[in-house]
Amino acid sequence: MTSSPAIDDSLRKIILSDPETLLDDADIMNALVAANEKALGGNIVDLRGIAMQRLEARLDRLEDTHRSVIAAAYENLAGTNQIHRAVLRLLEATRFDSFLNDLGGDVANILRVDCVRLVLETELESEDPVIRKVGDVLAMAESGFVNAYLGRGRNGPIRQVTLRQIKPDEGSVYGEKGGYIRSEACLRLDLGEKRLPGMLLLGAEDPHLFTPQQGTDLLTFFAGVFERSMRRWLD
């Protein structure tokens, strides 16, 4: 060491007056550690420096995990609020026709989907599995259509909520909009004893809006509310 400082006196005074500032600056600390290792030479192993590097890497991983947890929590909260708003909008309808209009309008906008289709099965038979479209939202289908549609490409049991990506030729149930639907949420509806099942389809142009890797808890809740509302209308 020399008696005279190697840095500018004003900068030296700033550092001595508030040394904690250097400790909080990761770039400066990395530069100091690197300079220390260089001064030691290549034949000396700096265990303290290695430990610091490992701790720094661990801290970076913890910070990344922390950010991921916060992002996931925020996304889950936003999704919960979204479903709650959609449910409240459904419950406002006083007539079945307004219920369907709300479903294809405000509810679709709240859920940020491009197309909504409500499929109800009937005992009538037809060569075309979807017998007819009633309005912009409602479609009638022959018995067995719902399970056949939900089971397409699957060997396992039918779930209440199915999330998947689809191709243009698989979206015929959406009518004219089927050509650009790339992902869908399929909600199977239990409409009560002695009634055929129904299905609510939420179609999106975004192929990544609904994927099999996503959770289905919120949509399962929405399906439960919706099928209970449908039972009330059918009664």
Secondary structure, DSSP 8 states (H G I E B T S, - for coil): --SS-SS-HHHHHHHHH-THHHHT-HHHHHHHHHHHHHHH-TT---HHHHHHHHHHHHHHHHHHHHHHHHHHHHHHHHHHHHHHHHHHHHHT-SSHHHHHHHIIIIIHHHHT-SEEEEEEEES---SSSEEEEETTTEEEEETTHHHHHHTTT--S---SEEEEE--GGG-GGGGGGGGG--EEEEEEE---TTS--EEEEEEESSTTSS-TTS--HHHHHHHHHHHHHHHHHH-
